[in-house]
């Protein structure tokens, strides 16, 4: 099983690099960048649940069928992971405002990746990690450092989403430049927060599966952040460019 899992991780890592390259030429057409070429429009609230729920469900199944389900470290990693997806799949959609749409093609691709990601993370934590790998883990720094980074990222992500949701008053359809929080430094602060979460999770689990997920997060969100920054520049001109924000990582990119 371990050798097959290693091949799976290599394939997923290569795919992440290919996705990053492809997204330099094709925008992920949802949200501000909505594009009907990616499929029939689905209401955002339904689309987010469809896209994010599979990883929560499959991760729960992998946990419930594992002999390690009540071991302290695997359980802690499971709860950290599921905290994000409980919010993203079932709470975040309820908070969305307006009548925005999401292309069906984007939803289906998200469902596929999230299913594979559940296999990556749950597979490693509950089935593939060597016996004793997580023994005395709470005496080591990984879970504390990674957990702190994860929490910081989630706070940034939630706060940034709150700022974005409240840019418009009811009935207003105009676009605005997000202000405050980490938007002082990057144009896609919500993406920075999410990337930080999964870097933290990779450190907490100290696993290649976590590292590949962090790579996937960057490969997916960094090109989108670049596209959003370009749209802001086109729409707002000097009003936006004078802010001198980076795309997704403060002071770096």
Secondary structure, DSSP 8 states (H G I E B T S, - for coil): -HHHHHHHHHHHHHHHHHHHHHTTTS---BGGG--GGGSSEEEHHHHHHHHHHHHHHHHHHHHHT-TTTTSHHHHHHHHHHHHHHHIIIIIHHHH--S--EEEHHHHHHHHHHHHHHHHHHHHIIIIIS-TTTTTTGGGSSHHHHHHHHHHHHHHHHHHHHHHHHTSS-TT--------SGGGGTBS-HHHHHHHHHHHHHHHHHTSHHHHHHHHHHHHHHHHHHHHHHHHHHHHHTHHHHTT--BSSSTTT-
